[in-house]
């Protein structure tokens, strides 16, 4: 069974990872959300007890 020469495959692997690590992260990190979340009110709403008849 013939063995493949690892030299071209290793170079392809290294160059593809270099492309992935240099091109993709800036594109992902430059993403902005269209609607920034607004801070909600920190005050809790007043709750009323239930007045259900338990039969």
N, C-alpha and C positions, 0 to 999 in steps of 0.2 A: 504494500500500500504506500503510495508516494506521499511524502510530507510536504506541506506548503512552506514556502519561504516566508518567515514571519516579518521580514523587513518591510515590504510594501503595506502589509496589513497594519503593522504597528504605526507606521507613518500616517496612514489614513485615520486610525483611531486618535492619534495625538492631534492631528490637524482638525478633525471634527470636534474634539473637545475644546480646542482653542477657539474655534468659531462659536460654539455654544456658550463658552464662558465670557466671550468678549462682545457678542452681538445681542444675545437674548436678555441678559440682566438689565442693561440700560433701558431696553424697551419695556420691560415689566415694571421697573422702578419709576418710569416716567408716567405711569398710568395715574390719572386723577379721577376721583369719584365725581359724577355729575352733580350730586346733591350732598353737600356736607351735612352730617348729622347735627341737629340743633340740640343744645342742652335742655333737658326736661326740667320741669319744676321739681324742686327737692322736697316740697311740702307734701305730706301724705294726705290723701282725701279722707274726710271724716266718714267713718262707717257707722251704720245704724244696726242695732241688734235685730235679729229676726223675731217677729211676733207670730209665729206659726202655731196654731193649736196642734198639739201632739196627741192624737187619739189612737 
